[in-house]
Amino acid sequence: MPQKPRKVPMRMCVGCREMKPKRELLRAVRTPEGEVVLDETGKKAGRGAYVCFNAACLRRALKQRQLDRALETRLSEETVQALTDTMEQLLSREDTP
């Protein structure tokens, strides 16, 4: 009997509001301690929201406070800067072979 094709989990980017496969997105997490970080693995404990691997989507989500709403917290300027820096590091790592 042929196997059914596996269902691909889809998530919405909080920046551009597009549905994409979960593996193509980066998860932002509010940990139980209240810290907000970008999670490459997608497995950290806490409330999560998804953003494209794209600095423009992260900027838009931060500017429109979509990330604040999705994580049910208020992001400080230090946290916003840390998230932006982390995204830039991830993108530069992706660019280099």
Protein Blocks (a to p, Z undefined) as FASTA:
>chain_A
ZZddddddddddfklopacdfklpccddddfkopacddfkopagcddddddddfklmmmm
mmnommmmmnopacdfklmmmmmmmmmmmmmmmmpZZ
